[in-house]
């Protein structure tokens, strides 16, 4: 199931007018809201964990041995800001047992269940609570993503600001009556204080001051042939050994300038795998 973006400007306009309806087809009371996790999408088919492109995730046997036979849809996740570490662990074909102890499977849906989402969510929680390990202890690494019912846009905006200020991705809004679908749906919305996009590195710019002798910025080109530089979001190690020219990177920005250039663009990560 793929989400559509909820325009932030519509949310803010509705918030400041004290209106609970963002547009004629949206009422907050109709949705359950959760945090959008910066993880790796994982589908449990009852026997194996699969990536969003259908590749097998080579998790240790103990990780999924006591999962239910019921298919699950969710995210493999460590915590906010740990995406790169998660990628190295999850996409390794030789699983590292110690490293996998950091990973949780955060489940948000039951793909083969025909009930509306509000009922699926209740059934999902009950199912996960039933799962036990060989010593009859709860599976602490198998969790459901908490969803909340809100009736006030001010609370939604406050929650979004808190998540964003603590390196979170944003929020997801799932319509209570929505049926599970494998494609994009208008009843699953994502809400962020920023926008994410991808571009290809085409060059470097040398750093100044404390970054003398290191990479100061990268020049990138988008799919629409816009070129611009990104100078923030890098750590010192990345500046000393920058991503290779030709690499695809993900960056974050806040809208566009009058010339169509992403505003306040900052580097997030290299996108070197379609499953990441």
Phi, psi and omega in degrees: 000128182249143185262152170262151179280138174266115184303124183297327181294328176292320178298312182296320179298316179293322181298312185283348174263005180058035180252131181277358182247116183287317171210179190296340181257009183230125171226126187302324182301339183278357188240153165256136189244137178220166174286141174275116184273143177269070183239197176248123182299134182218132179249125177262115184267009182103345181225326184221156170267132182236148174284176180294341177262005176091006178280147179289134173268121187273070176278154174299150182305320182298334185296320185245003187303327183250020173291154179290164176282349179287130177299144182228153176232130182190201182230136166277132193206146173255291176192174179302139176080008183246025186297316183296318177296320179299316180301316180297324181286308190287323185268005176283130181283348175246097188296136177264109185304314181295317181296321181294343178292345177277342193269140173241147172261108184262108189265138179237355181198163176246097190295336182258017182256128185269001180287157174298159190302320182301322178283322177300320181296318177296318179293324178298313179299316180297320181297313183292325178298333182282340187284135182224155174274187184293343177258016178063032176256149178302148177278100185291338180269000174248111186224158170263151176278124184292132176244142181236147174263121181244150177233013184220122182295331179298322178291321177298314180296319179297317179298316178300317181295321179295313180299314182296322182287347178248033175067023176275165184279321185149207182233155173244138178239117186245119182299133186298333183261004185291137172271152180292135176219149181278346181257190180286142181221144178285352181266003173235114188242145173245142184231122180227159172271004182213176176237145177249146178206174180236153178205166180253135179287128181241353180179175181234161171231131184292147181279164177236166176062233182293346178259015178302131181085002178236174175289130178263325180201160173248147171262134183230162178229132181268174179295339179263014176069020171279134177243140179196170181249152178236121184242000181237163179099354182265145170268175184296324180296320179291329178287326178285327179226078187290159176304146185291148173300135185098348178289148173266128180240155171259135176229164182239144180209171181237082179076198186226153173283176177297339179269005178081015179268135178305132182272136179055046180292136177219143182293139176246305183193166171277137176254088184253008181210130182295344180269355182269000000 
